[in-house]
Every structure is written in structure tokens, then in C-alpha cells.
Amino acid sequence: MKINKKKLLFVCLGNICRSPAAEGVMKSIINANKANAYYEVDSAGIGNWHVGQLPDSRMRACGLKRGYVFNSHARQFTKSDFQYYIFVMDQENYRQITSQTQNENERKKVVMLADYITQHANVKIIADPYYGNEKDFNNALDLIEDACQQLFVALETS
Ligand code: 4NP
């Protein structure tokens, strides 16, 4: 039997801080729910500066403290990625990805990951921690965990 997998792509600017963390958290949730057969999860960056690199060491350290191993290699978003459901981190990501869409079907596949946040009041974006400190990385990971939990529930009930 062929299973039609749900294809999820997390996108941020560099693909070394937020989106690889979201990829790792989502894979961990899917794994814990024994749902691996039904999902394909990846991440990509809008820019090409960090292509091939592991996630930022600060995000890797932040994840390790919570039991995650973030070890994907950065790649750049391409138009063929519109085969995925795309979850972006902030409005600038949203603008840049939707500016590459060619039709309404593609545009509808792009959503803000922060729309799934339920445990943090009035948070609309997952802000870039790259120029921040450990607190900013921890905060980004808190928001990513919150959103990914709810995203998984939404996907399982849709
Ligand atoms: P990310 O963070 O988009 O969460 O991966 C960034 C990483 C690198 C840069 C910007 C944001 N950069 O300008 O190099």
C-alpha cells in the first residue's frame, strides 16, 4: 500500500537557527507518536550564506539540553519546495517565500508557524535569535516546541 505522506518544510532566513530546530522538534514529536510513516519533514533557508553547514552551535547546545540533536545541513529554498506545506518564522520570511509563488495553490501552502502557538500570549512571530544571546535561543525554542505540538495535533485531526 502506498502512503501519501504529509510533506512539511520549515523555512527561515539562514536555515541554521530556527528552521533546523523546528525540523528537529517536529521529527521528535512525530517519532514519539510513532507516525514516521506518514510524514516527511525538512527545512530550508531563504539565503544561501550557510549552505552545507550544521545548525548554529548555540541552537545545537540549546537543543541538546532538551534532548534534541539538531544535525541537518543547511540548504537554500527552491521553487520545487512548493510541493511541501511551508511554515515560515516571521513576516519577512512570509513575504520572501510568497513572492516566489506562481499560483494561489502555492500561496495557500505558506503559513506562519507562530499561528500554531497556544501557550504564549500575543506572540505572532518566531524572532531571529542569530544576533541575540542564550535567552533568545531558548525563547525561540520554547515557541517552536509550542507551535510544533499544536501543528502536529492539527495535522492529525485534519
Ligand atoms: P535563522 O537565523 O534564519 O533562524 O537561521 C539566521 C542565521 C543567519 C543569518 C540570519 C539569520 N545571517 O544573516 O547570516
Boltz pocket constraint, residues with backbone or C-beta under 6 A from the ligand:
constraints:
  - pocket:
      binder: B
      contacts: [[A, 12], [A, 13], [A, 14], [A, 15], [A, 16], [A, 17], [A, 18], [A, 19], [A, 49], [A, 128], [A, 129], [A, 130]]
      max_distance: 6.0
